[in-house]
Amino acid sequence: MINRCNPNPVTEMTVYTLFIANKNYSSWSLRPWLLMAMLNIPFEENIALFGDDNWNAFRRFSPTGKVPCLQADHVTIWDSLAITEFLAESYPQVWPSNIRARAWARSAAAEMHSGFGVLRKMCSMNCSIQVQLNEITADLQKDITRIDELWNEGLQEFGGNFLAGNEFTAVDAFFAPVVLRIAAYGLKLSDAVMAYCDFIQQLTALQAWINAGQREPRHEAHEEACLLYGQMTHDVRKM
Ligand SMILES: N[C@@H](CCC(=O)N[C@@H](CS)C(=O)NCC(=O)O)C(=O)O
């Protein structure tokens, strides 16, 4: 039997501050933000908008000059995967309780963390626009095929609405930016995967993230990155 008691809980009084960048673009920020929001882990968000010199701006709170970065009392944790594992020490529900589901979820989240480079490059996250890609290249298709295979595996094997069962866990948070990329770039995957995407997009917390992102000022470099491989067909922003 697994002992899921926590010998070193962060105290009830712990104040978490999560440093993130623009909700419209920052896929790495979305992961811990959505995880904490969905698991009702109280935190203060601190948004540092992308600018001309992110390194110097973000270095004020993050040793890597990148977001996300979490401050918990006097501890600083950078990198979305490290933040996730740090939170899991105090909140075991970050990962599935079932050992097989947990192993799968950890593997899939790690695969996302270190992979899917072509998808990330060709379909840069943007909560506000729709893009018609010029071409689904062979390398992009490999990433899409693997996502389809992986998500179907989780949905079938663990039989829930979420990737690793009936509860939202870190693996859903890690793939939430991919859900938004699929929507923005009109990617077509299998029916079960498209249904999962619809379900995740309806989560109140993700809706709140998207709505906030759509009200942020644009950042030119990110806007350009979204249109390197296709044409914009729709933009919901008024400004
Ligand atoms: N592996 C890191 C990646 C962090 C990362 O690349 N963050 C981007 C924002 S989405 C960033 O801060 N970029 C700064 C820049 O582009 O100057 C993580 O998981 O947190």
The ligand as an SDF file (V2000), in Angstrom:
LIG
                    3D

 20 19  0  0  0  0  0  0  0  0999 V2000
   11.1210   24.6760  -18.9980 N   0  0  0  0  0  0  0  0  0  0  0  0
   10.6320   25.9430  -18.4960 C   0  0  0  0  0  0  0  0  0  0  0  0
   10.3510   26.8360  -19.6750 C   0  0  0  0  0  0  0  0  0  0  0  0
   10.0370   28.2620  -19.2680 C   0  0  0  0  0  0  0  0  0  0  0  0
    9.9300   29.1960  -20.4460 C   0  0  0  0  0  0  0  0  0  0  0  0
   10.5350   29.0080  -21.5080 O   0  0  0  0  0  0  0  0  0  0  0  0
    9.1320   30.2570  -20.2680 N   0  0  0  0  0  0  0  0  0  0  0  0
    8.9730   31.2830  -21.2630 C   0  0  0  0  0  0  0  0  0  0  0  0
    7.5470   31.8320  -21.2540 C   0  0  0  0  0  0  0  0  0  0  0  0
    6.3020   30.7940  -21.8510 S   0  0  0  0  0  0  0  0  0  0  0  0
    9.8090   32.4890  -20.9090 C   0  0  0  0  0  0  0  0  0  0  0  0
    9.8680   32.8720  -19.7740 O   0  0  0  0  0  0  0  0  0  0  0  0
   10.4530   33.1050  -21.8870 N   0  0  0  0  0  0  0  0  0  0  0  0
   11.2160   34.2840  -21.6640 C   0  0  0  0  0  0  0  0  0  0  0  0
   11.6450   34.8860  -22.9380 C   0  0  0  0  0  0  0  0  0  0  0  0
   11.1540   34.4370  -23.9550 O   0  0  0  0  0  0  0  0  0  0  0  0
   12.4360   35.8050  -22.9250 O   0  0  0  0  0  0  0  0  0  0  0  0
    9.4040   25.6720  -17.6200 C   0  0  0  0  0  0  0  0  0  0  0  0
    8.8560   24.5760  -17.6970 O   0  0  0  0  0  0  0  0  0  0  0  0
    9.0200   26.5180  -16.8090 O   0  0  0  0  0  0  0  0  0  0  0  0
  1  2  1  0
  2  3  1  0
  2 18  1  0
  3  4  1  0
  4  5  1  0
  5  6  2  0
  5  7  1  0
  7  8  1  0
  8  9  1  0
  8 11  1  0
  9 10  1  0
 11 12  2  0
 11 13  1  0
 13 14  1  0
 14 15  1  0
 15 16  2  0
 15 17  1  0
 18 19  2  0
 18 20  1  0
M  END
$$$$
